[in-house]
Amino acid sequence: MSRLSLFNSPFLLGFDDLERALDRVSKSSSDGYPPYNIERVGENDIRITLAVAGFARDQLSVSIEDTQLVIRGRQIDDPDREFLHRGIAARQFQRSFVLAEGIEIVGAELDNGLLHVNVKRPVVETQTRTIEIKTTSSQQRPDLRAIDIEPEEKAS
């Protein structure tokens, strides 16, 4: 079965990386654990907050892999603990966020079961550049002033 691409228009050139990023996001967003928020905390500052109650600082990792922010959590069962009822599962997770070019991870902090990852978005400056149009000798038009044209004879 072939997949319909949103980027197969001849006017969208060079968006292959964006299409692959959208594919990665759609595959990784199916799991809802752990829940997270993304909020704007300044004009160019973003904060990603994950609810990671039950995880200690050494059980969490925040890393950048290629163009993705990857947050992992891994809890290890303590064999000395005996549960009469176990309703809180010790589970591991991996949550990925695709980063745009120029995004900078400022830092991460764990506070009362919430992991905050602070992100700085770059200021985008619009650029305008004029491209010179050159002509080649085979495509040059002839100079019409240089061509000798004889006047038409009048019909008598």
C-alpha positions as CSV (number, residue, x, y, z in Angstrom):
1,M,0.0,0.0,0.0
2,S,1.5,3.3,-1.0
3,R,1.4,6.2,1.3
4,L,0.2,9.6,0.2
5,S,2.7,12.3,0.8
6,L,1.8,15.9,1.7
7,F,5.1,17.0,0.3
8,N,4.9,15.7,-3.3
9,S,4.0,19.1,-4.8
10,P,6.6,20.4,-7.2
11,F,6.5,23.7,-5.3
12,L,7.8,22.1,-2.1
13,L,11.5,21.4,-2.8
14,G,13.9,20.0,-0.1
15,F,11.3,19.1,2.6
16,D,12.3,15.5,2.8
17,D,13.7,16.0,6.3
18,L,10.5,17.6,7.5
19,E,8.5,14.7,6.1
20,R,10.7,12.2,7.9
21,A,10.3,14.2,11.2
22,L,6.5,14.2,10.8
23,D,6.6,10.4,10.4
24,R,8.7,10.0,13.6
25,V,6.3,12.2,15.5
26,S,3.2,10.3,14.4
27,K,4.8,7.0,15.4
28,S,6.0,8.1,18.8
29,S,2.9,10.0,19.9
30,S,0.7,7.0,20.3
31,D,1.7,6.3,23.9
32,G,0.3,8.7,26.4
33,Y,2.8,8.0,29.2
34,P,4.0,10.1,30.8
35,P,1.7,13.0,30.4
36,Y,3.3,16.3,29.5
37,N,2.6,20.0,28.9
38,I,4.3,22.4,26.6
39,E,4.1,26.0,27.5
40,R,5.5,29.4,26.4
41,V,7.2,31.0,29.3
42,G,8.7,33.9,27.4
43,E,8.8,35.4,23.9
44,N,11.4,32.8,22.8
45,D,11.3,30.4,25.7
46,I,9.4,27.1,25.9
47,R,9.1,24.7,28.9
48,I,8.3,21.0,28.5
49,T,6.9,19.5,31.7
50,L,6.6,15.8,32.2
51,A,4.7,14.2,35.1
52,V,7.3,11.7,36.4
53,A,6.1,11.0,39.9
54,G,8.0,8.0,41.4
55,F,11.2,8.6,39.4
56,A,14.3,9.7,41.1
57,R,16.8,12.0,39.4
58,D,19.2,9.2,38.7
59,Q,16.4,7.2,37.0
60,L,15.8,9.9,34.4
61,S,17.9,11.0,31.4
62,V,17.5,13.9,29.0
63,S,19.6,13.8,25.8
64,I,19.6,15.1,22.3
65,E,19.9,12.5,19.5
66,D,20.2,13.9,16.0
67,T,17.3,16.3,15.8
68,Q,15.3,14.9,18.7
69,L,15.0,15.6,22.4
70,V,14.8,12.2,24.1
71,I,13.6,11.8,27.7
72,R,13.9,8.4,29.2
73,G,12.9,7.0,32.6
74,R,13.7,3.6,34.0
75,Q,12.6,2.3,37.4
76,I,14.2,-0.8,38.9
77,D,12.2,-3.1,41.1
78,D,13.6,-3.5,44.6
79,P,13.6,-7.3,45.3
80,D,13.5,-6.7,49.0
81,R,10.1,-5.0,48.9
82,E,7.1,-7.2,49.4
83,F,3.8,-5.8,48.0
84,L,0.4,-6.8,49.5
85,H,-1.2,-4.9,46.6
86,R,0.6,-3.4,43.7
87,G,-1.4,-0.7,41.9
88,I,1.5,1.5,40.9
89,A,3.5,-0.1,38.1
90,A,7.3,0.4,37.9
91,R,7.6,1.1,34.2
92,Q,10.0,2.6,31.9
93,F,9.3,5.2,29.2
94,Q,10.8,7.1,26.4
95,R,9.3,10.4,25.2
96,S,10.7,12.1,22.1
97,F,10.3,15.6,20.7
98,V,11.5,16.6,17.3
99,L,13.5,19.8,17.5
100,A,13.6,22.5,14.8
101,E,17.0,23.7,13.6
102,G,18.6,26.2,16.0
103,I,16.5,25.1,19.1
104,E,18.7,25.1,22.2
105,I,18.1,23.1,25.4
106,V,18.8,25.4,28.3
107,G,18.5,22.9,31.1
108,A,16.3,20.5,33.0
109,E,15.1,20.3,36.6
110,L,13.1,17.8,38.7
111,D,10.6,19.4,41.1
112,N,7.9,17.6,43.1
113,G,7.5,14.8,40.6
114,L,7.6,17.1,37.5
115,L,10.5,17.2,35.1
116,H,10.9,20.6,33.5
117,V,13.0,20.9,30.3
118,N,13.7,24.5,29.3
119,V,14.1,25.2,25.6
120,K,15.1,28.4,23.8
121,R,13.8,29.1,20.4
122,P,16.1,31.1,18.1
123,V,15.0,34.5,16.8
124,V,14.3,34.0,13.1
125,E,15.5,36.8,10.8
126,T,13.9,37.0,7.4
127,Q,16.5,37.1,4.6
128,T,16.0,38.5,1.2
129,R,18.6,37.8,-1.5
130,T,18.5,38.8,-5.2
131,I,19.7,36.3,-7.6
132,E,21.5,37.6,-10.7
133,I,20.0,36.3,-14.0
134,K,22.7,35.5,-16.5
135,T,22.3,34.9,-20.2
136,T,24.2,32.5,-22.4
137,S,25.3,33.3,-26.0
138,S,23.1,30.6,-27.5
139,Q,20.0,32.2,-26.0
140,Q,20.8,35.8,-26.8
141,R,18.3,37.6,-29.1
142,P,19.7,39.1,-32.2
143,D,20.1,42.9,-32.4
144,L,17.2,43.9,-34.7
145,R,19.0,47.2,-35.6
146,A,21.8,45.3,-37.2
147,I,19.7,43.3,-39.6
148,D,19.2,44.9,-43.0
149,I,15.6,44.6,-44.0
150,E,14.6,45.5,-47.6
151,P,11.4,47.5,-48.0
152,E,8.4,45.6,-49.5
153,E,7.7,46.3,-53.1
154,K,4.4,48.0,-53.7
155,A,1.9,46.1,-55.8
156,S,1.0,48.0,-59.0
